[in-house]
Amino acid sequence: MTPELELIIVRDPDGYTHVDAFLGGEPIDATEYVIDAGAGADWEGWKETRDENLAAASPAARAALLGHYDDPPGGKYVEGRDDEPWIDQ
């Protein structure tokens, strides 16, 4: 039987996000990748965070992140992007 992964995500809309992760009911360390294209995001900061996350992620997580970073919800709110592609090719 595959152990269940449980995540508790606490998000302050004006600040931090905190994640508690449990695998099979036991707490585990987790790496958090937040993709939030909400109002106030700037393109230079977005790219920096995107690139750091992609570089740190495991191959499987990186593949999933690439899908999420490519035209994320709320992307129209990222300031200064103009017509640059979401993902560097």
Summary of the structure (lengths in Angstrom):
residues: 89
radius of gyration: 15.0
end to end distance: 39.6
largest distance: 48.3
contacts: 167
relative contact order: 0.16
helix: 31%
strand: 21%
